[in-house]
Amino acid sequence: MSCIKGFWDGEDQRRIYSCPQCRQTFTPRPVLKKNTMLAALVEQLKKTGLQAAPADHCYAVPERQRELEVSRLNIQQRIQDREKEVKLLQQEVEAVSPSANKAVEDSEKIFTRLKRLLQKRSSDVKQQIRSQQETEVSRVKELQEKLQQEITELKRKDAELKQLSHTEDHNQFLHNYPSVSQLSEPTDSSSINIRPLRYFEDVTAAVSELRDKLQDILRDTWTNISLAVTEVDVLLPEPEPEPKTRAELLKYLREITLDPNTAHTNLLLSEGNRKVEVMRQQQSYSSHTDRFTDQSQVLSRESLTGRCYWEVEWRGGVDVAVAYKNISRAGRESVFGQNDKSWSLYCDTDCYQFMFNNIKTPVSGPRSSRVGVYLDHRAGILSFYSVSKTMTLLHRVQTTFTQPLYAGLCFYFVGSTAELCKVKKTEVIPDLMCQML
């Protein structure tokens, strides 16, 4: 109002007054009234810490308007960018569902064929067993009949001989003796093959062996299938951050057991295949292609993908490792850390040492008889922790894993032990924060 009154005071001589905004002229000079809408807006601005611009700041309005235009352009650009992202995500949604549906359909067809194949093989085995059963039963019954006929003939001949032996007339005795004393040829004893009462146990053993092989194949293949499913690349928000406390690590706790088929023969497994000890004498393990033959090592039964955490209690110098399934089972290339298929942390009372592809890296940190291992397979993260009253990060690896991993243990001294710990997810130790080195 002050601004407009000052402007009109300069036009008093002309007696023509114009609006500073629309330039409309007035005669006589209008009486100005308070703009209630603008006044309410100004009061609202004052409440937010802004002040109404004084009259001499009117010329700043165009500059502020240009700034507002720039802000609007930025906002509009961000809106366009977000709309494009929304469209991309929608395209992902539209692409994922048909692909998933086709994968489910194809998988069902494949498993249905496998099921039919197994059913046919089961039917074939059943038919062969029944056929062999009939053959064996017929053979035995035929021999039974022959033997029974021979018994009857022998009994009849025995009766005749008995009667002849009581003949008092010597002439009659000598006359009848040649015909009565002659015996028919006995049944060949070699044709009576008495077999142990385990006629078809070999069949059961063969089927059991087939089952074990199928289970091994399905177990290894299933990990690859699971890995392929979990690594489907979809535009999603950033993954959860890497855990920093033991409580966060325990969210990914994984129960792990050791595979006896991989254990070196001087390793004794116990505690439900969670504990292992190095023995002087060899253990009576059956032969298996997965068994380590040159180094005292063992792998886990479970494959590891996704995010996993486990802890190992060790004594006497132990390698805590992860490895691919196809690591060599013999020779130097089979030792954890001395190839490109395994990652190993050597733990001893006076040192730690990390090894990969035969490259040794000294590791510093507090000594502890327990080591924690964290794996984020998809992110390619492998971390080793010293676990005691505090948790300390010993070594962290950032790489790319191309296959499912298996937990591994390697030993160098007789009497050394290691155990995959049973840890409760609610277990707490003092000072949960991991000290990052």
Secondary structure, DSSP 8 states (H G I E B T S, - for coil): -HHHHHHHHTTTTTT-EE-TTT--EESS-------HHHHHHHHHHHHTT-----GGGGGGHHHHHHHHHHHHHHHHHHHHHHHHHHHHHHHHHHHHHHHHHHHHHHHHHHHHHHHHHHHHHHHHHHHHHHHHHHHHHHHHHHHHHHHHHHHHHHHHHHHHHHHHHT---HHHHHHHHHHHH-------GGG-----S-TTHHHHHHHHHHHHHHHHHHHHHHHHHHHHHHT-------------BHHHHGGGB----B-GGGS-TTEEEETTTTEEEE-SS-------TT--SSSEEEEBSS-B-SEEEEEEEEESSEEEEEEETT--SSSGGGSTTSSTTEEEEEEETTEEEEEETTEEEEE-----SEEEEEEETTTTEEEEEEESSSEEEEEEEE----S-EEEEEEE-STT-EEEE----TT---SS-BEE--
